[in-house]
Amino acid sequence: MAFFKKLWHKLMLRDLMVGLTSEEIRALRVTNAVQLVMMTMVNLLWPQVLLVEPPETHFVSTMLYLEFMFFAIVGRICLYRRKFVWGAALTFIGFNLHVSGLCIAYADDPAHILYYILMPFPFLMIPSRHKFLRWSLVIWTVIYFLADQVYYRSLNGKAIFGAPKWTGPIEYFLPPLILGAVVFTLVMNSFVKAVKNAEDGLIKEHEASEKLLRNILPHEIATELKAAGVSEPRYFSETTVCFTDFVGFTQISESMTPRDLVRELDQCFSYFDSVMGHYNLEKLKTIGDSYMFVGGLPVPTTTHAIDCVLASLEIQAFMNQMKEIKSQQGFPYWELRLGIHSGDLVAGVIGEKKFAYDVWSDTVNTASRCESSGVSGKINISKSTYELVKEFFQCEYRGAVPAKHKGEIEMYFVTGLLPQYCVTGETRVPNPLFRERYAQLKVQQPTSAPEGAKT
């Protein structure tokens, strides 16, 4: 069964369609269909011709058979080598020459009408960006068709094996033939163009919805939701959660218009978003002036705590720069508290409307307490995070700090990278030695979720 499935995929060119646009896939499918149908018909009809037709026609029939098979096989090879336009063009030329050969040999053969069928094929077999090739093949076919009809029907021309059985005046045949060929060609071109425009519109809408979905949910979760309709919550044994909060936000926001307030928040949070992308962290949500992000999910990593601290240093540097600029201009400014804690949690999407990726566990509560127990302009971390980053960062021990509903929590301020790991004079900028150690840590396998933790 597997052999026949593989053979079918080979015949249908399924593996070759990866990475192609919808128009290119359609053109490839039409070319493939023309090749398979015509090769099947020619191979079935040729033995019948040899058995039924007069002997004097056998040589011409054999030459036409070999001509078509040559173009079809070479076109097929082009397709398998991903030369799709060459494959389509050779297939069409072989088909056209085969029809022309039949028309030259037999004056009343049904092949004469096949020109009408051939006219729209270039629009279907060749992508729109190859306009010159498309129209060249179409015009060639139209000219062949008109010349064929004029020669046989009006000029009483003879084929290799006899003259036509009926003829007529050229002024009777030619105008409607030209009009029919032109109208048919233009209609097919308009139809294919309309299909292309509709596909382009659908692609743009799909890309917009995909972009929106990626901005709402992590890529892995979005993919699972699209495939299965649901996304099961997952347990992560090693993560790092960070909260930020603007100090004095309420007082300063009272002096701002709603539009200015939103613009200021958007400027800050948009920068935070760019930092998340740089350090491969997952932004979870904003709640008022609070911004929450997590490291180590939805794909577990061994550097989640380091990534969060590096991102926090960059965010704090940005806020300090904003503070300096605004204070020089005499404008009120916001200062930022950051709190970080590491531990396990459960993450997932729940509910049926307005999907949101969220996390639950005591780790989240503790990270929030680290933020609220922090100091503006500082990065406050718990002892569990400190144990994960102490080999890379300078930390100032604060002692056991009381935290609401948590008792006392041992906390540390992160002041920057250790001297051996930072660029001279820039305690937040890693040097090559840090990157080397970081890369070594990155390749280690993170601790997997315990048995049955996926709920």
C-alpha positions, 0 to 999 in steps of 0.5 A: 500500500505504501508503494502505491501511495508513494507512486501516486504522490510521484505521479501527482507531483505532490512533493514538487508543490512545496513552497510554490504559490497557489498560481504556480501550483495550479499551473503545475497541476494543469501541466501534469494533467495534460501530460498524463491524459495525453500520454495515456490517450496516445499510448492507447490509440497508437496500437489501435491505429496500427491495427485499423488504419491503412498501412500507408498511414502507419509511418506518419502515425508512428512519427507523430506518436514519437514526436509527442512522447519525446516532448512529453518525456522531456517536459516531464523531466523538466518538471521533476527538476523543478523547471516548471515553465520549461516543462509546461512550454515543452508539453504545450509545444508537443501537444500543438505539434501533434495536433498540427501533424494530424491536421497536415495528414488528415483533412477531415480529422477531428484534430482540427477542432482541438486548436480551440481546446489548445488556445486557453492552455497557456493561460492555465499552464504558465504563471502570469509573470511569463506574459510574453511566453503565454501570449506567444503560444496563444497567438501561435495556436490562433494563427495555426487554427486560422491558417488550417481552416482557410487552407482546407475549407476555403482554398480546398487544400489537400492533406497528405491522405486526401482533400477535405470533403467540404469547403466554402468561400473564405468570406463566409468562414474567415470573419466568424473564425477570427471573431470566435478565436479572438473572443474565446482567447480574451474571455479565457484570459479574463477568466484566468486573470479574475481567478488570479485576482481572487486568489491574490485577495484570498492570500492577502486576507489569509496572511492578514489573519495569520499575522493577527493570530501570530500576534495573539498566540504563540506560533506553536499554539496557533498551529495546534488550534488550527489543526485540532480546534483545541490546544491542551494546557501544558506543564512547564517545569522550568520557566521564568516570569517577569512583570513590569510596572510604571511607578507613579503612573496614576499621578502622571496619567492624570495630567495627560489627555487619553490620546497622549497617555495611550501614545506614550504607553504604545511607544513603551510597549512597542519597544518592549515587544521588539525586545521580546522578539530579540531574546525569544521571549513570550509576551503574555499580556498587558494589564493597564500599565503592567507588562508581563512576559515569560521565558521557557515557553511554549518551547522549553529552553535552558537559558530562560532566566538569562534571556529574561534578565538580558531583556530586563536590562535592555528595557530598563536602559530604554526607560532610563534614557526616556527619563533623561530626555524627558527630565531635560525637557521638563516633562514628567516621566515614568520609572519602571519596576521589574520583578522576576521569578523562576519556577514551574507553571501551566500554560495554555488557551482556555475558553471558546471566545477571544482566545488568550494564551495564559499561565497559572501557578504560584510562580506567577504570583511570586513574580508579581510580588517581586515586582511590587516589592522592587524599587523603581529603576531596578531589576528585582529577582527572587533567589530561584532566579538568582541561582540560575543567573549568578554565574553571568550577572552581578547581583546585590543581595537585599535580604529577606523582603516581606511580600504580600501573602507570601511571607518573606522572600529572599531577593536580589537586585541585578546591576549588570553583567559580570565584568568578564562577560560584558563589553568594557563600560557597558554592563548590559552588553554581552562580550564574545566570552559571554556569547560562547558560554551562552551558546554552550548552555543553549545546546543543553537539553531542557528538563522535560515535563514530568509524566502525565503533566500534560493536562 
